[in-house]
Amino acid sequence: MLHDVYNTFSEQQAITATAASTDIMDCGYATTIGIGAGKQLYLVVELDEAFNTLTSLAFAFQTDDNAAFSSATTVDTRSIVLANLAAANIGNLYTFALPPTGLERYLRMNYTVTGSNPTTGKVTAYLSTVAEARPVVAGPVS
């Protein structure tokens, strides 16, 4: 799947400790009319490199009215255990359908490590109009 750099939060971002995505998205005026111009948008999270040593990694999709995310609201969060962050699962970890309204101006991902900080592990996260196939994690928000 090709994705637009302007709709990307993390591009093969190494997660070695709890951290925010390397990029944020400024939706500007689009939040007042709903982002996606009438199309369903999906958050796609992909595993690029297997993780080690951690117990689990939580992926939080956040929104805020300011770029510092001082009052961030978590829209979706998934916690994935180490066994599902293995080399066998390289590719799509999960896909989340964004709500059509209720998002604030700025969007980002936040990654929370539980257990030991990993020395390996990379992820990519972006918005797409296509729900990716083969998610490792399915089901309701954790």
C-alpha positions, 0 to 999 in steps of 0.5 A: 500500500502506498501512502502519502507522506503528509498523512504519515505519523511514523515511517519505520520509527524505532521505538526504544522507549515510550514516545510520540510519533515523529510527525503530527498532522495539522488538519486545519479547518478540516476538523470543522467539516470532518476530515476525509472529504466524505470518505472513510479514513483509516488509521493503519499501523504496520510492524516494520521490524520485530520488537524484543525485551518489552512485555507489550506496546500500546498504540494510542491515536490522539487528537488535540487543539494544540500542537504541543498535545498538552490536553490530548484526547485518546481516540483509539488505543491498542495494546499488543503483546510481544508475541504479536510483535514478532518477525512473523507478523511484519506488515499490518498490525491493525486498522482503525476506522476514524470517526467522521467527526469529533477530531480536533485540529492536530493528530498524532500517535503515542507509543507506550512501552510496558516492561523493558525498553526494546533495542529493536522494533520499528513501526509505520503509522498513517491515514489511508482511504483503504482498510488494510488486509491481514490485521494481527490485532482485531476486535474492540478497543482495549 
